[in-house]
Amino acid sequence: MLRVAVAGVGWWGRTIVGFLRKSAKLRPLMLVDPNREAAAPFAAEAGLPLVDNLDAALASKEVQGIVLCTPHTLHCSQIVAAARAGKHVFCEKPLAMSRGEVVRAIAAVEENKVALGVGHERRFDTPVLELEKLVAAGSLGTLMHIEANLSQDKFLALPADNWRLSSREAPAGPLTATGIHMLDMAVHFLGAAERVHATVRQLGSALANGDTLAMLLAFRSGASASITGILATPFVGRFAVYGSHGWAELLDKEHPETPQGWIMNVRLRGEKMQTREFPPAPTVLANLEAFADAALGRAPYPITHEDMRATICALEAVVRSCASGAIERVEN
Ligand SMILES: NC(=O)c1ccc[n+]([C@@H]2O[C@H](COP(=O)([O-])OP(=O)(O)OC[C@H]3O[C@@H](n4cnc5c(N)ncnc54)[C@H](O)[C@@H]3O)[C@@H](O)[C@H]2O)c1
């Protein structure tokens, strides 16, 4: 059992505490949030002590790991602080805001020999695990292109001054909210990206930071990906991989906060399209439990430091491309 402190008692911190309560592998010990007034009722209801800064959790001998559900620009410094205190650290996405930050964060966990997890739960979707098997068996042939779209309209309810809508915390509009998950998946299947052309616009909402993001990426392997994230349309999650022998398409029925299962369509050359239904599974918890297994030395964490770094390097290039309007090289 890994004993953790959850930092950031907002939407996602509360969601994660809900999942952790069902876990036999992690136990929440305390909550951290400087906004005591907002966090205290939840802490009382969860029966967990609340402290108002991370140092108090890092000083506790009982706490073995930190789960960060905090604003994006805090992630790198909080990972470094946790690692230096000898705590394993699970950080929500994006792991960092730039290549420099992700390099610093990974160096800190490696130097201090602690585990690092990241909130890319899509990797734990049951059909994604099936897709990994298809790809590893060579059933799809050479991977040539990925088409992905992760969109939702939850932010339409946020006040205009919420940090998640600011260009500092959320450059390139939907990138840090949804696009980053699909970037991570593309890196997982295609490796490091080399060049990016991206555009973000405000088209269908009052989200002044932009609600419609489109990215076209070229990978070192020669493969490409077109990825969309929209914050002004109802939830959609679609991830499709095209190979020289066949293609696979994964459709999410709901946001991972309330899993409803998936549909997987596969078509191999010369065969009819096969459709499979997958029942709901708590992938957010599966990711946290994989982190706990890594922290306790039971199994390696499936998302490598190399992939974590490649995803953030791609993120940095997407932000540059949205600002410049030009094709930007990914500095890996
Ligand atoms: N993996 C997913 O699917 C998923 C879904 C939603 C959100 N997230 C991520 O979760 C994180 C939090 O997002 P959210 O929507 O819950 O935001 P939120 O605004 O609802 O919550 C953030 C909380 O962090 C607190 N906070 C601010 N500074 C802090 C500090 N120094 N130490 C501790 N707490 C601090 C705030 O008071 C607030 O309660 C983000 O990284 C976001 O991208 C991930």
The ligand as a MOL file (V3000), in Angstrom:
LIG
                    3D

  0  0  0     0  0            999 V3000
M  V30 BEGIN CTAB
M  V30 COUNTS 44 48 0 0 0
M  V30 BEGIN ATOM
M  V30 1 N -6.0480 13.2970 -16.4660 0
M  V30 2 C -7.1920 13.9320 -16.7030 0
M  V30 3 O -8.0290 13.4170 -17.4390 0
M  V30 4 C -7.4420 15.2530 -16.0590 0
M  V30 5 C -8.7490 15.7620 -16.0000 0
M  V30 6 C -8.9150 17.0000 -15.3850 0
M  V30 7 C -7.8470 17.7260 -14.8960 0
M  V30 8 N -6.5890 17.1980 -14.9990 0 CHG=1
M  V30 9 C -5.4180 17.9400 -14.4940 0
M  V30 10 O -5.5360 18.0570 -13.0850 0
M  V30 11 C -4.8740 19.2490 -12.6580 0
M  V30 12 C -5.8270 20.0930 -11.8340 0
M  V30 13 O -6.8870 20.5380 -12.6630 0
M  V30 14 P -8.3490 20.8900 -12.0710 0
M  V30 15 O -9.2840 20.9730 -13.1980 0
M  V30 16 O -8.6340 19.9650 -10.9420 0 CHG=-1
M  V30 17 O -8.1200 22.3630 -11.5050 0
M  V30 18 P -8.8810 23.0670 -10.2890 0
M  V30 19 O -8.7100 24.5370 -10.4550 0
M  V30 20 O -10.2670 22.5430 -10.1670 0
M  V30 21 O -8.0310 22.5730 -9.0070 0
M  V30 22 C -6.7150 22.9860 -8.7800 0
M  V30 23 C -6.5230 23.0820 -7.2790 0
M  V30 24 O -5.1310 23.3170 -6.9960 0
M  V30 25 C -5.0730 24.1810 -5.8590 0
M  V30 26 N -3.7350 24.7650 -5.7570 0
M  V30 27 C -3.2690 25.9180 -6.2920 0
M  V30 28 N -1.9830 26.1050 -5.9280 0
M  V30 29 C -1.6280 25.0260 -5.1670 0
M  V30 30 C -0.4420 24.6390 -4.4880 0
M  V30 31 N 0.6570 25.4030 -4.5400 0
M  V30 32 N -0.4320 23.4730 -3.7970 0
M  V30 33 C -1.5480 22.7050 -3.7350 0
M  V30 34 N -2.7130 23.0350 -4.3340 0
M  V30 35 C -2.7470 24.1680 -5.0520 0
M  V30 36 C -6.1880 25.1740 -6.1240 0
M  V30 37 O -6.5510 25.8800 -4.9360 0
M  V30 38 C -7.2860 24.2610 -6.6380 0
M  V30 39 O -8.0910 23.7630 -5.5730 0
M  V30 40 C -4.3660 19.9080 -13.9370 0
M  V30 41 O -3.0450 19.5210 -14.1720 0
M  V30 42 C -5.2730 19.3530 -15.0040 0
M  V30 43 O -4.7100 19.3910 -16.3110 0
M  V30 44 C -6.3880 15.9720 -15.5500 0
M  V30 END ATOM
M  V30 BEGIN BOND
M  V30 1 1 1 2
M  V30 2 2 2 3
M  V30 3 1 2 4
M  V30 4 1 4 5
M  V30 5 2 4 44
M  V30 6 2 5 6
M  V30 7 1 6 7
M  V30 8 2 7 8
M  V30 9 1 8 9
M  V30 10 1 8 44
M  V30 11 1 9 10
M  V30 12 1 9 42
M  V30 13 1 10 11
M  V30 14 1 11 12
M  V30 15 1 11 40
M  V30 16 1 12 13
M  V30 17 1 13 14
M  V30 18 2 14 15
M  V30 19 1 14 16
M  V30 20 1 14 17
M  V30 21 1 17 18
M  V30 22 2 18 19
M  V30 23 1 18 20
M  V30 24 1 18 21
M  V30 25 1 21 22
M  V30 26 1 22 23
M  V30 27 1 23 24
M  V30 28 1 23 38
M  V30 29 1 24 25
M  V30 30 1 25 26
M  V30 31 1 25 36
M  V30 32 1 26 27
M  V30 33 1 26 35
M  V30 34 2 27 28
M  V30 35 1 28 29
M  V30 36 1 29 30
M  V30 37 2 29 35
M  V30 38 1 30 31
M  V30 39 2 30 32
M  V30 40 1 32 33
M  V30 41 2 33 34
M  V30 42 1 34 35
M  V30 43 1 36 37
M  V30 44 1 36 38
M  V30 45 1 38 39
M  V30 46 1 40 41
M  V30 47 1 40 42
M  V30 48 1 42 43
M  V30 END BOND
M  V30 END CTAB
M  END
